[in-house]
Amino acid sequence: MVWVRLPVYFYKRNNTYYFSRSIPSDLQHRFKKRKIEVSLRTKSESKAAKSAAALSDRLERYWDSLRMEMIYSRELGLSAAPQAKRQASSDFSLTDTLSLYHRLKGQVRQNYSLKFQGVVFDI
């Protein structure tokens, strides 16, 4: 008989168990993090082991579906469009924001005041 030891994906911190699992290298480009860490919200080791096993199984199935999606996309000649680079809201001035608003709305008022965080701006 051969004994196979299953990997353990949980640990204890401050009397609470946490699930921890690294994202596979072939899928890391799809996620912002390299590791998934979630509180299992239990102090019981047996409950943590069951929850971690269930979570790990769900993750494996999800990752397999992502891999299959990539395979099907390649077979059909489809490629993912590059994600548009988002600008931080601090990159826009109030004037830029107002002109974008007017362009999208389609009308401009001549004497316009804007109240922002309790301060009134006459534009």
Secondary structure, DSSP 8 states (H G I E B T S, - for coil): ---------EEEETTEEEEEEE--GGGGGG-S-SEEEEE---S-HHHHHHHHHHHHHHHHHHHHHHHHHHHHHHHTT-----------GGGS-HHHHHHHHHHHH----SS-EEEETTEEEE-
